[in-house]
Amino acid sequence: MTTSPTPDQIRAARGSLSQTAAAALIGKSLRCWQNWEQPTTSKEHRQMDAALFELFLIKLQQNKLSVSD
C-alpha cells in the first residue's frame, strides 16, 4: 500500500479490537487513533501514514497468531 488508508479501511482493519488497544499495539495515543477514524470532512481528521497502517496490520496478525497458540 502506498497511499494512506481511509477512515473506513482503518475501522475495518481494527474490527472488534478497541481503539485503545489498537493504538497501544503501535505505540500511539487513543486520541491519534480517534483522529484517524474521523470522517475526512471533520476538522479533527488526520491521515494515517501508509507505513504505520502496514505496521498495524502486521502486529494485528502477530497478535492473532499468539492468541491462537
Beta strands, then each sheet from edge to edge (+ up, - down):
end
